[in-house]
């Protein structure tokens, strides 16, 4: 069935959107959710680290964490451990494939940066190439904010996930910059101040940085993929707010 620019089937199971406080700005809504879910975010962070220990499970573990954080964003009830485990199993193959793709891309970009930096003494043209590689890396980083959210929300193959995530990286460019500043900033602080930051890494870094990206990216996935599909097919939208909650939807970008 058709999806974003004709790609994808969006009939993955989901429930109705939970009620959000009326007229609340997204910035304050995020922090309201963050502090209400703080204890759960700590548990989720520890659970994520545990599931990432084999390394090859990083992708599936990221998909599982993303599923939980999407539910928090929509204010749905979550059984943390059982829902995490179910999402881990359901998205294992795609999560692994996407993580391998991301690992290869990171290795290629890193190698290219090292090479072009060493060649800048010979020609300034390599500075332009270095800038181009940096731009490509930034776009792919922005795309990573969407790929796992789509994975746990809609039925797409790996190619479609990557393709649509790149398109959404442009659609949500302004919000992506804010996501980058806050989520990457948190990761950077955790790395720069290591080992002092070990408690932060263990308790909040991964769940919080991912929560920021999920909270900001969902509005674009809903607007450009999910909502158009159900409007075109006439099928009931499992993510649509109830009639009396229509004004409470968190999907409108007010950032």
Buried (B, 14 or more C-beta within 10 A) or exposed (E): EEBBEEBBBBBBEBEBBBEBEEEBEBEEBBEEBBEEBBEBBBBBBBBBBEBBEEEEBBBBBBBBBBBBBBBBBBBBEBEBEEBBBEBBEBBBEBBBBBBBBBEEBEEEBEEBBEEBEEBBEEEEEBEEBBEEBBEBBBBBBBBBBBBBBBBBBBBBEBEBBBBBBBBBBEBBEEBBEBBBEBBBEBBEEBEEEEEEBEEBBBBBBBBBBBBBBBBBBBBBBBBBBBBBBBEEEEEEBBBBBEEEBEEBBBBEEEB
